[in-house]
């Protein structure tokens, strides 16, 4: 942050509530024989949150960004640290230096990790990823995956084949089902037969796989999940999967932003409608003259305004530009005025953007 004495916008993080969520999700999964890697990338690995994960019973602290792991190391945290984006060849020296274990899908890369381990005098563990239809990272040809595992086990002295994993519900929107988990287990067992030992980890995905734990339909051999949003927010599990997540705090993260204008204005733009500042054609409903508020935060900070949820009753998000959030407050009874601060609940996308914006202050409480 520069020398400006800036109070708003701010994302407030309730550490006590986050700790409760971590402990509760870890406990519920552990009861089913599943360990949790706590994924911290969704809130930009805020330093105070990293300490909570370090002190918890999460088996790894996980991020797709090596910068997050480096920050944690500089804080003196011990991890272990899991890198959850398959590595770039160009970052392997840093990967070996910083991470204890990583997800991988290219034998060429694992060989390069082995060579770098020789140079640094280290060992590194890998989880081989299987693509089960979401079409992001992972081996599509499972015979190729088994052969890669055999090669790693027998030829790469500095690499430990810790297990296998998959990713669902990120690119291809594929739901985690018992059948998909059984596919992963089948690949794991084929590898185990080939290498002559049991794998330590069969990682069944992330938050989107938790419904199987909740509903007692997760196949027994799945013993690891990589969980981010399900701990930090827990909203998707309730809103999209219909689970009762009342045991979690949904308000760990709060956006606070200041009102800079309140005026009665037409609800439908006046003039020839073309495109907005991002080249999009907006959709507007004519509701007559309405009381509107502008708040000093914008798409540069949160990207997706429809994923902001006002806590004040009678406040509706209409849209946004780069630096302005536009609200309808006609039905609000709080006698709002310029200078008042409004609070918003976040979804995963807005949490990611806001905690990464240099224009938004982060404040941890409790």
CORCORWO-V702112 format. One record per residue. N is the residue number from 1. SS is DSSP state (H for helix, E for strand, L for the rest). OMEGA is omega in whole degrees, 0 to 359 (NA if undefined). NEAR is the number of other C-alpha atoms within 12 Angstrom. Layout:
n=N ss=SS omega=OMEGA near=NEAR
n=N ss=SS omega=OMEGA near=NEAR
This chain:
n=1 ss=L omega=179 near=12
n=2 ss=L omega=187 near=9
n=3 ss=L omega=178 near=6
n=4 ss=L omega=176 near=9
n=5 ss=L omega=189 near=10
n=6 ss=L omega=179 near=17
n=7 ss=L omega=185 near=22
n=8 ss=L omega=359 near=28
n=9 ss=L omega=179 near=37
n=10 ss=E omega=169 near=33
n=11 ss=E omega=180 near=40
n=12 ss=E omega=183 near=34
n=13 ss=E omega=180 near=36
n=14 ss=E omega=186 near=28
n=15 ss=H omega=179 near=28
n=16 ss=H omega=179 near=22
n=17 ss=H omega=177 near=28
n=18 ss=H omega=179 near=39
n=19 ss=H omega=177 near=32
n=20 ss=H omega=181 near=25
n=21 ss=H omega=178 near=36
n=22 ss=H omega=184 near=45
n=23 ss=H omega=183 near=29
n=24 ss=H omega=181 near=27
n=25 ss=H omega=177 near=41
n=26 ss=H omega=181 near=35
n=27 ss=H omega=183 near=22
n=28 ss=H omega=178 near=27
n=29 ss=H omega=180 near=36
n=30 ss=H omega=178 near=24
n=31 ss=L omega=179 near=17
n=32 ss=L omega=177 near=26
n=33 ss=L omega=183 near=23
n=34 ss=L omega=176 near=37
n=35 ss=E omega=186 near=37
n=36 ss=E omega=164 near=44
n=37 ss=E omega=181 near=44
n=38 ss=E omega=184 near=49
n=39 ss=E omega=188 near=41
n=40 ss=L omega=184 near=47
n=41 ss=H omega=185 near=37
n=42 ss=H omega=176 near=33
n=43 ss=H omega=172 near=41
n=44 ss=L omega=174 near=35
n=45 ss=L omega=178 near=38
n=46 ss=L omega=188 near=36
n=47 ss=H omega=182 near=29
n=48 ss=H omega=178 near=29
n=49 ss=H omega=180 near=41
n=50 ss=H omega=180 near=39
n=51 ss=H omega=178 near=28
n=52 ss=H omega=180 near=30
n=53 ss=H omega=178 near=40
n=54 ss=H omega=183 near=33
n=55 ss=H omega=182 near=21
n=56 ss=L omega=177 near=27
n=57 ss=L omega=170 near=27
n=58 ss=L omega=183 near=39
n=59 ss=L omega=174 near=31
n=60 ss=E omega=165 near=35
n=61 ss=E omega=191 near=48
n=62 ss=E omega=173 near=43
n=63 ss=E omega=174 near=42
n=64 ss=L omega=185 near=32
n=65 ss=L omega=178 near=32
n=66 ss=H omega=177 near=36
n=67 ss=H omega=179 near=25
n=68 ss=H omega=180 near=36
n=69 ss=H omega=177 near=42
n=70 ss=H omega=178 near=31
n=71 ss=H omega=180 near=26
n=72 ss=H omega=177 near=34
n=73 ss=H omega=181 near=25
n=74 ss=H omega=176 near=15
n=75 ss=L omega=182 near=19
n=76 ss=L omega=179 near=15
n=77 ss=L omega=188 near=25
n=78 ss=L omega=181 near=24
n=79 ss=L omega=4 near=35
n=80 ss=L omega=185 near=29
n=81 ss=E omega=181 near=43
n=82 ss=E omega=176 near=44
n=83 ss=E omega=190 near=43
n=84 ss=L omega=166 near=45
n=85 ss=L omega=180 near=31
n=86 ss=L omega=194 near=37
n=87 ss=L omega=166 near=36
n=88 ss=L omega=175 near=26
n=89 ss=H omega=184 near=22
n=90 ss=H omega=182 near=14
n=91 ss=H omega=186 near=22
n=92 ss=H omega=176 near=30
n=93 ss=H omega=178 near=26
n=94 ss=H omega=178 near=24
n=95 ss=H omega=181 near=44
n=96 ss=H omega=180 near=40
n=97 ss=H omega=191 near=27
n=98 ss=H omega=188 near=36
n=99 ss=L omega=177 near=42
n=100 ss=L omega=186 near=37
n=101 ss=E omega=182 near=43
n=102 ss=E omega=172 near=46
n=103 ss=E omega=183 near=45
n=104 ss=E omega=178 near=45
n=105 ss=L omega=180 near=36
n=106 ss=L omega=180 near=30
n=107 ss=H omega=178 near=34
n=108 ss=H omega=181 near=20
n=109 ss=H omega=180 near=30
n=110 ss=H omega=176 near=41
n=111 ss=H omega=179 near=30
n=112 ss=H omega=176 near=28
n=113 ss=H omega=178 near=44
n=114 ss=H omega=179 near=33
n=115 ss=H omega=179 near=25
n=116 ss=H omega=176 near=28
n=117 ss=H omega=176 near=29
n=118 ss=H omega=182 near=20
n=119 ss=H omega=183 near=16
n=120 ss=H omega=181 near=19
n=121 ss=L omega=184 near=17
n=122 ss=L omega=169 near=24
n=123 ss=L omega=181 near=29
n=124 ss=E omega=179 near=40
n=125 ss=E omega=179 near=36
n=126 ss=E omega=169 near=47
n=127 ss=E omega=178 near=45
n=128 ss=E omega=185 near=50
n=129 ss=E omega=176 near=46
n=130 ss=E omega=175 near=44
n=131 ss=L omega=182 near=34
n=132 ss=L omega=175 near=36
n=133 ss=L omega=178 near=29
n=134 ss=L omega=172 near=24
n=135 ss=L omega=167 near=20
n=136 ss=L omega=183 near=23
n=137 ss=L omega=174 near=27
n=138 ss=L omega=177 near=31
n=139 ss=E omega=173 near=34
n=140 ss=L omega=177 near=24
n=141 ss=L omega=186 near=17
n=142 ss=H omega=174 near=27
n=143 ss=H omega=176 near=18
n=144 ss=H omega=180 near=22
n=145 ss=H omega=178 near=34
n=146 ss=H omega=179 near=33
n=147 ss=H omega=177 near=25
n=148 ss=H omega=179 near=34
n=149 ss=H omega=179 near=44
n=150 ss=H omega=180 near=27
n=151 ss=H omega=180 near=23
n=152 ss=H omega=183 near=36
n=153 ss=H omega=189 near=32
n=154 ss=H omega=187 near=17
n=155 ss=H omega=184 near=20
n=156 ss=L omega=189 near=29
n=157 ss=L omega=184 near=23
n=158 ss=L omega=181 near=28
n=159 ss=E omega=173 near=38
n=160 ss=E omega=177 near=33
n=161 ss=E omega=186 near=42
n=162 ss=E omega=182 near=33
n=163 ss=E omega=179 near=43
n=164 ss=E omega=179 near=50
n=165 ss=E omega=175 near=47
n=166 ss=E omega=177 near=50
n=167 ss=L omega=180 near=45
n=168 ss=L omega=174 near=35
n=169 ss=L omega=178 near=27
n=170 ss=L omega=177 near=21
n=171 ss=L omega=189 near=15
n=172 ss=L omega=176 near=16
n=173 ss=L omega=182 near=15
n=174 ss=L omega=182 near=22
n=175 ss=L omega=174 near=29
n=176 ss=L omega=181 near=35
n=177 ss=L omega=175 near=27
n=178 ss=H omega=181 near=24
n=179 ss=H omega=177 near=20
n=180 ss=H omega=178 near=31
n=181 ss=H omega=177 near=39
n=182 ss=H omega=175 near=25
n=183 ss=H omega=180 near=28
n=184 ss=H omega=179 near=44
n=185 ss=H omega=178 near=33
n=186 ss=H omega=177 near=25
n=187 ss=H omega=180 near=37
n=188 ss=H omega=182 near=41
n=189 ss=H omega=175 near=28
n=190 ss=H omega=177 near=26
n=191 ss=H omega=180 near=34
n=192 ss=H omega=177 near=27
n=193 ss=H omega=182 near=17
n=194 ss=H omega=185 near=23
n=195 ss=H omega=175 near=23
n=196 ss=L omega=176 near=15
n=197 ss=L omega=177 near=18
n=198 ss=L omega=172 near=21
n=199 ss=L omega=180 near=33
n=200 ss=L omega=191 near=24
n=201 ss=E omega=165 near=38
n=202 ss=E omega=190 near=43
n=203 ss=E omega=189 near=45
n=204 ss=L omega=176 near=50
n=205 ss=L omega=186 near=47
n=206 ss=L omega=181 near=37
n=207 ss=H omega=184 near=41
n=208 ss=H omega=177 near=35
n=209 ss=H omega=182 near=44
n=210 ss=H omega=178 near=47
n=211 ss=H omega=178 near=33
n=212 ss=H omega=175 near=32
n=213 ss=H omega=182 near=37
n=214 ss=H omega=185 near=25
n=215 ss=L omega=180 near=19
n=216 ss=L omega=178 near=18
n=217 ss=L omega=178 near=21
n=218 ss=L omega=177 near=32
n=219 ss=L omega=191 near=29
n=220 ss=L omega=188 near=23
n=221 ss=L omega=173 near=32
n=222 ss=L omega=186 near=42
n=223 ss=L omega=185 near=35
n=224 ss=E omega=172 near=41
n=225 ss=E omega=178 near=49
n=226 ss=E omega=194 near=47
n=227 ss=E omega=179 near=42
n=228 ss=L omega=183 near=43
n=229 ss=H omega=182 near=39
n=230 ss=H omega=176 near=44
n=231 ss=H omega=187 near=48
n=232 ss=H omega=185 near=48
n=233 ss=L omega=180 near=42
n=234 ss=L omega=186 near=39
n=235 ss=H omega=181 near=34
n=236 ss=H omega=181 near=29
n=237 ss=H omega=180 near=32
n=238 ss=H omega=187 near=24
n=239 ss=H omega=184 near=16
n=240 ss=L omega=182 near=17
n=241 ss=L omega=177 near=22
n=242 ss=L omega=179 near=15
n=243 ss=L omega=173 near=22
n=244 ss=L omega=181 near=18
n=245 ss=L omega=182 near=26
n=246 ss=L omega=178 near=17
n=247 ss=L omega=178 near=22
n=248 ss=L omega=170 near=30
n=249 ss=L omega=179 near=31
n=250 ss=L omega=185 near=33
n=251 ss=L omega=176 near=32
n=252 ss=L omega=183 near=37
n=253 ss=E omega=180 near=43
n=254 ss=E omega=170 near=40
n=255 ss=E omega=174 near=42
n=256 ss=E omega=183 near=34
n=257 ss=E omega=190 near=40
n=258 ss=E omega=176 near=30
n=259 ss=E omega=180 near=28
n=260 ss=E omega=177 near=26
n=261 ss=E omega=170 near=25
n=262 ss=E omega=180 near=24
n=263 ss=E omega=170 near=22
n=264 ss=E omega=183 near=17
n=265 ss=E omega=172 near=23
n=266 ss=E omega=178 near=19
n=267 ss=L omega=179 near=24
n=268 ss=L omega=182 near=18
n=269 ss=L omega=185 near=19
n=270 ss=L omega=182 near=12
n=271 ss=L omega=179 near=7
n=272 ss=L omega=182 near=9
n=273 ss=L omega=179 near=14
n=274 ss=L omega=179 near=14
n=275 ss=L omega=177 near=13
n=276 ss=L omega=186 near=16
n=277 ss=L omega=177 near=16
n=278 ss=L omega=178 near=14
n=279 ss=L omega=181 near=10
n=280 ss=L omega=175 near=13
n=281 ss=L omega=183 near=12
n=282 ss=L omega=174 near=18
n=283 ss=L omega=186 near=15
n=284 ss=L omega=179 near=15
n=285 ss=L omega=179 near=13
n=286 ss=L omega=179 near=13
n=287 ss=L omega=181 near=14
n=288 ss=L omega=178 near=17
n=289 ss=E omega=182 near=17
n=290 ss=E omega=175 near=24
n=291 ss=E omega=183 near=29
n=292 ss=E omega=175 near=33
n=293 ss=E omega=172 near=38
n=294 ss=E omega=181 near=37
n=295 ss=E omega=187 near=42
n=296 ss=L omega=173 near=36
n=297 ss=L omega=186 near=42
n=298 ss=L omega=183 near=33
n=299 ss=H omega=177 near=29
n=300 ss=H omega=184 near=26
n=301 ss=H omega=187 near=35
n=302 ss=H omega=176 near=40
n=303 ss=L omega=188 near=30
n=304 ss=L omega=185 near=28
n=305 ss=H omega=182 near=35
n=306 ss=H omega=176 near=25
n=307 ss=H omega=170 near=28
n=308 ss=E omega=184 near=39
n=309 ss=E omega=180 near=31
n=310 ss=E omega=178 near=32
n=311 ss=L omega=178 near=22
n=312 ss=L omega=177 near=24
n=313 ss=L omega=178 near=20
n=314 ss=L omega=176 near=21
n=315 ss=L omega=183 near=31
n=316 ss=E omega=176 near=30
n=317 ss=E omega=178 near=30
n=318 ss=E omega=182 near=31
n=319 ss=E omega=183 near=33
n=320 ss=E omega=169 near=33
n=321 ss=L omega=184 near=28
n=322 ss=L omega=190 near=21
n=323 ss=L omega=183 near=24
n=324 ss=L omega=172 near=29
n=325 ss=E omega=187 near=38
n=326 ss=E omega=186 near=36
n=327 ss=E omega=167 near=42
n=328 ss=E omega=181 near=34
n=329 ss=L omega=183 near=34
n=330 ss=L omega=185 near=27
n=331 ss=L omega=182 near=17
n=332 ss=L omega=183 near=22
n=333 ss=L omega=187 near=13
n=334 ss=L omega=182 near=16
n=335 ss=L omega=182 near=17
n=336 ss=L omega=179 near=30
n=337 ss=L omega=178 near=22
n=338 ss=L omega=182 near=19
n=339 ss=L omega=176 near=19
n=340 ss=L omega=181 near=23
n=341 ss=E omega=178 near=29
n=342 ss=E omega=179 near=39
n=343 ss=E omega=181 near=28
n=344 ss=E omega=167 near=39
n=345 ss=E omega=184 near=34
n=346 ss=E omega=166 near=39
n=347 ss=L omega=184 near=36
n=348 ss=H omega=185 near=35
n=349 ss=H omega=181 near=28
n=350 ss=H omega=175 near=35
n=351 ss=H omega=179 near=43
n=352 ss=H omega=184 near=30
n=353 ss=H omega=185 near=31
n=354 ss=H omega=181 near=43
n=355 ss=H omega=177 near=37
n=356 ss=H omega=184 near=26
n=357 ss=L omega=178 near=25
n=358 ss=L omega=181 near=19
n=359 ss=L omega=181 near=28
n=360 ss=L omega=180 near=32
n=361 ss=E omega=175 near=29
n=362 ss=E omega=178 near=33
n=363 ss=E omega=178 near=25
n=364 ss=E omega=180 near=22
n=365 ss=E omega=178 near=17
n=366 ss=L omega=NA near=14
